[in-house]
Amino acid sequence: MNELHILTISKELNVGVAQVIATATLFNEGATVPFIARYRKEATGQLDEVQITSIRDRLSDLKMLDDRRSSIIKSLEERKLLTDELRKLVEGAESVARLEDVYQPYRPKRRTRAMIAQEKGLTPLADFLFENQNATVDDEAAKFVVESEEENKAVPDADAALKGARDILAERFSDDTEMRVEMRKAFEKDAILESKVMFGKEAEGIKYQDYYDFSESVATIPSHRLLAIRRGSNDGFLYFRILVDEDRATDMMKRRFLTGNGPAAEQISLAIEDSFKRLLGPSMETDSRLTTKKRADEQAIKVFMENLRELLLASPLGQKRVMAIDPGFRTGCKVVCLDAQGALLHNTVIYPGMGGHKNDEAVNVVLAVCHQFQIEAIAIGNGTAGRETEAFIRQCGLPASITIVMVNESGASIYSASEVAREEFPDQDLTVRGAVSIGRRLMDPLAELVKLDPKSIGVGQYQHDVDQLKLKDSLDDIVVSCVNGVGVEVNTASKQLLKYVSGLNTRLAENIVAARTQNGPFKSRKQLLKVPGMGPKSFEQCAGFLRIRGGEHPLDGSAVHPERYALVEQMATDAQCTVADLLSSDSHRQRIKLEKYVSDEVGLPTLKDIQAELSKPGRDPREQFESFSFAEGINKVEDLSPGLRLPGIVTNVAAFGAFVDVGVHQDGLVHISELSDNFVNDPAEVVKVQQRVQVTVLEVDIPRGRISLSMKTQREGAQPHRSAGRGSDRAPAGTGNQRRPTHGSNQRGNDRSNNRGNDRGRSQNFGNSLGDLF
């Protein structure tokens, strides 16, 4: 374990050295982030998942730095360039940028102008000019004139000799480590990003119009604007530069390299100007492009992660018998019925929009299947025809006890065409699979959404523009965090859900499902040790996150880790009762004095977790499900008008605002300036994905497909819709209420398969197109 790295991480993250050492040790032993955060609080000093993840990531970054350092040292040794002083500089570099700056003069290069001048023997002239800046130069330069028929040796006159010497000096100045450090700081602090429209692309690239003649400080430009400009550049509509003031930059270099005022100093000054224009400036601009892209990626990924967490932790309806409807106009509405475990019982098609006997027939089918399968809730996909289908269902005369919910269907078609869906329903077509996914999302959003690539769920921005590996790793971290935070019922979970459990992988998840299928439900956590491939370390990591309701041991259905069963049993003995009594009786639990059980291995943090778990074993941390309804009579964009006040669902949060679904198949934008009556610096501080809000319509631009909304409460002329009270009094605008109904995405219909034609009409890429403007 590298002591310097431990100290570096401790200082950067403001955590104790002992905490970093303990966490690093646990990682080396094969522990995962959820396990360390939940079951090793005493060891880490109660670090949370974010801190533990940060330590993991910095350990990885510093290992990469060490690997690069070793590679550079090996290269220098092989070329016999490594001196004791250079080794010290390489080993002391604290960042990749610093390391590369140290290595820059020794980096193998393609043949440069400086190399050509060196081959002509002009290095002594370059040295003379730099060391004697008050001297004259003509006589000295004349000494290096060489007549030769070979071009690579010829120096025809003194001017050519001076030019070659300047080329050598220009490369030296550009490669100077300290100069690069100083210039990099100048770019970070003072550089300006300028973008222009490509010639002849004004009309074609109109959505990037705001960036046709644009400039902003690199230090302050928001990530969404930088990514929008880069996208415009990649699409061929924009070009951009990152520049610093050239005079100020060359003045910096002159302060470092210019020491005289004679004719030789004039040559030095010319070499400095050439060095910045041709070498150092472009090099720093390239570095700045990379560092600003990395920073923008990190900010965009962070927003995506926060949005994904809220969506995955949406309130589940739970184990209810559900009818799910995938709406459609021409092709009809696909109807499926699921049992309380999500198994497909029945499927059919109804045509409620055809009028006459077709409509009557659809009513009869809905009533019949609701009765036959004892339906408790109806999930309706929120794509095109979703609101119309909802209105039809509400007019069917169903019992009031049946809950009717609009459900986010983004990604449903991706699931329906996936290998996972084909394996689950090999005999069903795409439409049936998609409808099943809609119904299961209502029952348990987390369990169903883990079957999808998070990027297809539609709660991010610029997800195709950022570092894809970093995005995948970050989103996987969120999925792992959510799955383990909620816990998984091992006897009903899919292998796609199980693979995200701490300590498990795809192979082990498949083996668990296979063992369950072959031998029947697991009766105890101990049985997991018999699963092929399940070793002691895997069991240690996963056992506490897997639940077995009604298991042989009363704690098998809780988050208490098996390694603490003996401790709880001792508590029960001391309280003169059974473990089952502790789980069911508060009076028995009150007899427990936690301090009595503190030991070298178990401290109060773990004991308090156990106490909380005993009071609510296997509790679901997600909020209780509450139904939500859009305003009646507002089904399409044409129904909106400025001043109308409506209930809505936040579907996506971006750096410039939030997208809200008000039930018209197209999300509206609440710009950051309209999120609250008070100043908002970060939209995530005010709104979350899935949050219920009240919005006022500001503007409706039908030709461009844009809806502008406001969450301010002091809007003049705002008129509540006559039925907006339905489901609209739960979260006043700007309150930050974070209830999570199962609903929402700003990319409706964006992922529909081609065989469905134009049956889905949500705003495709609406979030990203608006993002390009802010």
N, C-alpha and C positions, 0 to 999 in steps of 0.2 A: 504494500500500500504506500503510495507516494505521499510523504509527509507534506511536501510543498503544495500538492494538489488539495490535500485536506485543509490546509490553512487558507488557500485561495478560495475554496468553496465556502468555508466558514465565514470569511470576510464578505464575500459577494452576497451571500444569502442571509447574513446576519443571524446565523445559528451557531451553537456551541461546537467546538472542535470535537468533543466527545460524542455529540449527536451525529455529526458527519461520519465519524469513525464507525459508530454502531450501525448506522444505516448502510454504509459501504460494506461492512462485514456481512450484514444480512443479505445484501445483494450477491456477494461472493458465494454465499452458502445456498443460493438458489431461491431466495425469498422474492415474492412479488410485491408491488406497491400496495394493493388492497390488504394483503396479509400483514405487512409491516404496520400499516396505518391502523388496522383493527386489533391485531393480537400481539403487537410488540411495542406498546406505548411506553412501557417502563424503559425499555432499551433505548428508544429514540428521544425520550423526553417529550412524548406526546406530539411529535411532528405530524402534521396533517398530510393528506395525499398530495396537495400541491407542492409542499416543501420537499416531500420524499421524491416526487417526480423530478423536481428541479435538481436535487442532488444526483439522481440517476443520470439525467441528461448532461449535467456538467462533468460528471465522471467520464461519460462517453466522449464529450467534446475534448477534454484534456487528454484522454487516451489517443484520440486522433491527432492532437497536437504533438504528443510524444512520438507517435508513429511517423509523422512528417519530419520531426526533428532527427530521428534515427535515419530516415531515408536521405536527408540532406548531408548528415555527417558521413554516411557511407559513400555518397557521391563525391564529396570533397576528398575523402581518403583515397578513393580509387584514382582520382586525378591529381593526387599529391599536392593538394592546395590547403589542406587543413593544418593550421598553426595552432599553438596553444592559445593565442589571443582570440583567434577566430572561433575555436571550440568554445571558449568561455562566452562569447557573444551568442553563439547558437544555443548553447545550453541555458543561457539566461533569458532568452526571448520568452515573454509571458503571454504572447498571443500569436495567432497564425500570421496576422499582418506584420507584426514586428519580426517574426522569423523570416518571412519572405523578403522583407526589406534588408535584413542582414545578408541573406543569400543572394540578393539581386546582382551584385557585382560579379559573382562567381557562377551564376546560372549559365548553363550551356545555351548559346544563342545561335541563331542563323547568322550567316555572314552579314555584318553590318558595315556601315561607312567607317566607323572607328576601326574595325578590324582591317579593312583595306588600307587605311592610313598607317596602321601599325606595321602591316606587311611592307609598306614602302619606307619604313624606317623613320617615321615622323614622331615617334614617342618622345625622343629627347627634345625636339622643338616644342612639343606641348608642355613638357616639364619646364623648359626655359621660360615660356610665356607665363605660366602660372606662378613660378617662383621669382620672377623678375618683372613685375608688372609696371614698373616705372621705366623700363629699358626701351630702347628702340628695337625694331624688329626686322627691318629690311635686310641688314647685313647678316643677321643670324639665320633668317629664312633662306637666304641665297646659298648657304652652306648645304642645304638639303635638296637643291636642284639636281635631278638625275635625268640624263638622256638615255632612253632605252626604247627599243622597239617593242618590248613587252609592256602592255598597258598596265599590268599590276605592279610594275616597278617604276614606271616613268613618273617623274615630278617635273613638268616642263618649265615652271618658273616659280618665283617666290610667292606669288599669290596662291598658286596651287598648293605649295607647301603649307602656307598659313591656313588655307581652307582645311587641309587634312588634319593639321594640329587642332583646329577648332572642333572637328568631328570627334577627335579623341577626347577632348575636354568636355564636349557636350554630353557624351555618354558617361563620363566620370561623374559629372554633376548630377545627371539623372539617376545614376546608381548609388549616389551617396546616401547612406542609411539615415543619417539625421535629417538630411534635406527632405527625404521622402516622408519621414515622420511629421515634419513641420508642414509640408505641403498637404499631407492627408488631413491634418487638423484644419487647415484653411478651407479645404473642400467641404469638410463636415460642417463647418461653421458658416461659411460665406458663399458657398456655391449656389447658383441659380439654375433651375431646370427650365429650359425654354422649348416649347413645342410649336411646330408649324405644320400647315397642311401640305401634303405632297402635291406637286404641280399637276393640275388637271383632275384632282380627286375631290374637289369641293362639293359637287353634287352627290357623288356616290357615297362619300363618307359623312353625310350630313349629321348623323347622330353624334359625331365627335366635334361638332361645330364650335363648342365652347373652348376647344383646345387648338383651334386653327392659328391663333396668335396669342399664346399663353406663356406666362412665366410665374414662377413661385419659388421661394426659398426651399432648398433641399432639406434644410434642418426642420422645417415646419410643415411640409406638404403632407396631407393626410394619405393614408395608404390607399384609399379607394380612388383618389385622383391619380396617384402615381400608377396604379394598376390599370386604370382606364386609359391613360396615355400610352402605357406599354402595349396594351391590347390594340389601340389604334395604330401604333407603329407596326406591330406584328401583322395586322390586317392590311397594311400597305397604305393607310390613309394619312398617317402622321409621321414626322420624324422629329426627334428631340435630341437636345444636347444638355450636358451638365457642365457648366462653365464657371470659372472664377475670373475676376478682373485680371487681365493679362499684365497690365502695368504693375499692379500690386504684387502679383506672383513673381514677376522677374525682379522686382525690388527686394523681395525676400531672398531670392537666390543671390543677388548682388551683395546683400549684407553678409552673406556667408562666404562667398568666393572672391569678391572683388576687393582687393587690398591696396591698389595703387591708382595712379591717374595718368600714366604715360601711355605711349603707343601700344605696349603689350597689354595694358589694362583695357584698351579699346577692343583688342582681340578677345579678351576674356568676356567683355560685355556682349560682343556678338555671339560668342559660344553659349552664353547663358540664355540669350533670347532664342537661339536655335534649339537649345536643350529643352526649354519649356514648350515651345510650339510643336516640336517634332517628336519629343520623347516623354518628358516628365508629365506634361499636361495631358496628353492622350492616355498615358498609363494611369494617372490619377482619376481621369474621367471614367475609364473602364472599371477601376476599383469602386468608384462612387456608384456606378450603375449596379454593380453587384451588391454592395452593402445596402443601398437604398431598396433594392428589390428584396433582399433578405429581410429587412426591417418591415417592409410593406407586407410581405408574405406572413411574417409572424403576427402582425396585427390582424390581417384578414383571417388567418387560421384561428386566432383567439376568438374572434367574433363567431366563426363557424362552430367552434367547440362549445361556446356558451349556448348558442341556439340549439345545437344538437342535444345537449344535456337536458334542456327544458322539454324538448320534443320527446326524448326517450322516457323521461320521467312524468309524462302526461298521466293524469289520473285514469286508472283502469276501471272499467265497469265491473270486472270480476267474472266469476263463473256463472253466467246466465245463458239461457237459451236464446239465441239471436237469429233474426232474419237479416240478411245482408243484401242490399240492392245496389247493383252497378248500373247507374242510369244510362239511358240512351234514347234518342228520338227515333230514327229510322229502324235501327236494329232491335228496338225494344229494350226493356230493362231485365237484366239477368238477376234472378232471385235465387238465393241459396238459404238453407236452414242449417244451423249448427247446433250441436248439443253444448252442454255447459263446459265441456273440455275442448271445444273448438272442432270437433269431428263433423265432417259433412254428412248430413242426413238426407238432403233432398235438394234438387235444383230444378228450376223451370224458367220460362220467359213470359213476361206480361207486356202488353202494349197499351199503356194508359193514355197515351197521347193521340190515339187514332180515332177517338170518338165513338159514338154509337155502341154497338154490342161489344166491340173490343174493350171499351172502357168498362162496361158492366162486367165483362168477363174477368178483367183484371181485378176489379173490386172483389169478386167472388173468390178468385184464387188467393188473394191476400188474406181474406177472412178465413178461408178454409185451412190454409197452411198454418196460420197463427193458432187456430184451434187444435189442429192435428198435432203440431209439434210443441204446443204450450209455450209459444214465443213470449219472452219477457222484455225484449228490446229489439228495435229495428235500427240498423246502421245503413245510412244512405251515402254513397260516394258523392263528393262535392264537386264533380266535374260538370261538364255541360249537361243540362237537363236535370241537374241535382235539385235545384230549388223547385222546379216544376214537379219532380217526383215526390219531393217532401210534401208539397201542397196536396198532391193527389192522396198520399198515404194518410195525411191528417183528415181527409174528407171521407175516409173509408168506414168510419164508425167503429174504430177499434176501441177496446177497453182503455180507460184512462190509465190503467196500471202499466201499459206497454210504453216504455220510453222510446222516443224517436229522436235520433241524433244524426247530424251531418258529420261525416268522418273524412278526414284528409285521405285522399286516394293517391297522392303523389308517390310514384314508384310502384304502384300496384301492377302495372303492365310489365314492368321490368321483372318483378317477382314472378308473374304468371308465365313468362317465357323462360324462366331460369331453370337450371338443373335441379335446384331445390324443389321447385313447384312440380316439375315433371316426376321427380321421385315420390313426392307426397301424393300426387293425383295423376298417375300415368294414364288413366282412362278418361280424364276430363279435358275439355278444351280450355283455351286461354281465358275466355270470359268467365267460366266457372271458377278457375283458380284466382282470378282477380277479385271476384266478388267474395270469395272465402277470405282473402287477405283483408278486405275492407271490414268484414265482420270481426275477424280476430283482432284487428287494430283497436276496435272498440273494447273488446274484452280485456286485452293486455297489450298496449302499444309496444312496450319494450320487447316482449317475447316475439312479436311479429316483425318489428322493424330491424332486429338484429340479422334477419335473413337478407337484408339489402345492403348494398354498398352505401355507406352514409352519404356519399356525394349525390346519390340519386334521390335523396329524400327532399332536397330543395330548400334547405335552411341556411345556405351559405351564399357568398358572393365571390365571383372571380375564382371559383374552385378549380377551373381548368387553367388558370393563369399562374397559380402559386406552385411552389415546390411540391410535386406530387408525392414524393416519399415522405416528406415532413408532414404533409397534410394527412396521409394515410396513418402514419404513426400517431399523430395527435388525436385523430378521430377514433382510432382504435383504443387509445387511452381512455377517452370519454366513455366509449361503449363498455369497456372493462370496468370502469369506475361505477357506472350505472347498474350493470348486471350484478356486481358483487355487493353494491350498496343495498339493492333490493333483496337479493338472495334468490335462489333457484330451487324449485320443487323437482327433485331428481327423478321422480316417477312419472312426470308429465312433460318435462322439458325436451325440446328438440335438440338435436346434436348441434345445430347452429347456435343455440343459446348456451349450451353447456360448454362449448369451446372457449367462451369468454370468461368462464369461471377461473379464478386464481388457481394456478397449478395445472390446469388442463390444457389440452391442445386438440386439434381436429381428430387425431388418432384416438386419444383417450375418450373424447366425447362419443365417437362412433362405437368404441368398445363398451361404454356404459349403456348406450341405447341397445346394442346387440345383446348384452347380458340381461337387460331388463326384458327384452322381447323373448329371449330364450327361457329365462328362469322365473319370469313374473316380477312384480314390483319388489324393489328393495325394502326390506323390513327393518334394517338398521344401517347406520353409517359404517359400522364395522364391515358390513358385506362389501363395501366398495373396495376394500383391500384385496378381494378375490377377482376384481376386474383385471383382465390381462393388461400389463403395462403400468398398473397402478402401484408404484413403489411408495415407501414411507415418506419421502419428501413430497411427492405429488399429493398424497393423502393429507399430509400436514397442511399444505397450502390450500387445498380445496374444501376440506371437510366442513369447516365452519360456515361456508357460504352455500352449502347444499342442504336442503330441507327434506325431511321425510315425515310428513304429517301422519300421526298415528303410529310412529315407529316403536320398536321394542323398548327403547330408552325414552323417557319423557322429554329429554333434551334434544332428541334427534330432529325435532321440528323447530328448533330455536337456533339463534346465532351463537349460542355458547359452544365454544370449540371442544371437541372430545378430550383434548388434553386437560380440560378443566372440569370434566365430569366428576372426578374423584373429589375435587374441592367442593363442588355443589352438594355432592352426597354427604360430605362431612358437615356442611351447613345444615342439611336436613336432619342429620343425626343429632346435632347440637340443639336444633329447634324441636326435637322430639316429634318429627313428622317424616313423611316421605318426600321425595323430589316432586312428585305429582302434586302433593299438598302445597309445596312452595309456589308452584306454577298457578295454582287455582285460588289460593287464600292469601289475602293481604295481611291478615293477622299473623300468619305463620312467617311471612317475609319480614314483618316488623321485629321479629325476635332476633334477626341477624344483625350482629355488630361487625361491620366490615373490617374495622381496625384489627380485630382478632385474627384475621386471615392474611394479613400482610406478611410477606416473606421476601426472600432475596429474589425470587422469580416473579412473584405476583405483587403488584402494588395497588394503591387505591384506584388509579384510572381503570385498570382491568376489572377490579372488583365492582366499581360503580357501573361499568358496562354490563357485567353479569347481573347485578341487581335490577337494572333497567330491563334487561331481557327477560328476567323471571316474571316481571310484572306484565309484560306483553310479548310472550314468546313468538318468534317468527313474524313479528309485526311488519307490515308493509309501510315503508317510510313515505310512499307517495300519498298525495292528498286524496281525500275522498272524492269520488266522482260526482259531478253535478252537471245536469243537462244544460244545454244552451240553445237558444233559438234566435235566428235572425229576424229582422223586422218583416212582418207580413206585407205582401204587395210590392216589395223591393226585390225583384228577381233579375233585373238586367241593368246595364249601365244607363240605358235611356230612362230608367225610373228615378235616377238620381237628379238632384238639383241643388245649386248652392244654397247653403243655410240649413239643409236638412240634417237633423241630428239622429244618429243611429247607433245601435250596438254593433260591435265587431270583435274579431279575434286577431291578435297579432300573429302574423305568419312568418315574419322574418325581421331580424334586427340588423341594421347595417350601421356603419360609422356616421352616415349622414341622416339617419332617421329610421323609421320603422314602416313595414308594409302591413296593411290591415285588410282582412277579408270582411266585407259587409254583406256578402251573399249575392254578388252580381257576376260571379265567374271571372272577376278580374280584381286584383288587389289594388288598393289605393295607397299612396305614399303620404305618411305624416313626416314632413321634413323636421329635422332636429329643432328648428326654430319654432315649430308648432306642437312640440310634445308636451309642453307644460306652460303654465302661467309664469313659472320661474325659469331662469337661465339653466340650460342643460349643456353640460360639457360632454357627456358620454350617454348616448341613448340607452345603453344597457343599465344605467343607473335608474331609469324611469320605467322601462318596459322590458318584458321578457316574451319569448315565443310561447304561444298558447294563452297569453294573458287576455282577459276580457276587458274591453275598453269602450268608452263612449266617444264617438268622433262626429265632427261637423264637416259636411261637404263644403269645400272651398271652391273647387273648380272641376268641371268635367270636360275633358277634351276627347271627344269620341273619335275624330279622325286619327289622332295619334295614340289613342288607347291609353289615356292617362287620367287618373283620378287623384286630385289633391285633397287631403284631409287635414283636420286639425283636432288635437286633443285639448286645446285650451278651453277653459270653462267660461272665459269672459268674452266669447265671440258674440258680436252684435248681430242680431237678425237670425240667430240660430233657432230653428223650429224643430222640436222633437216630432218624430214620426208618430202617427196616431197609435201604432202598435209597438212602438219601440220599447215599451216597458217590459215586454216579454224577454226575460233573461238579461235585461239591460241595467238592472239596479245592483248588480253584484260588484262592479268595479268602477267607481267614478274616475273620470279622466285624470291621468297623471298621478294616481295614488300609488302606483307601483304594486298593486295587487298581483300576486303571482300564481293565481289558480291556473291549473293546467287541464282544461277540457281536451278530449281527444279530437284534435282538429288542427288543421292549418298548414299551408305552404303557399309560397308566392309563385309556384311554377305549375299551376294546374294544367293538366293535359300536355305538359311538355315532354312527358315520357311515354305517351301512348303509343302502342304498336301500330304499324301501318295498316294492319288488317281491320282496324277500327275506323279507318277513314277519318272524317272530320267530326266525329261524334263527341270530341272533347274540345272545349273552347276557352280554357283558362288562359291567362295572359302568359304567352310563351316568352321566357327570358325577360319578362317585364322588369324584374328587379335589377338585372344586370344592365339593361338599356338605360334605366333611370340612373343607375350608379355611375354611368359614364358622364353624367351631367353635373355631378356634385363633387 
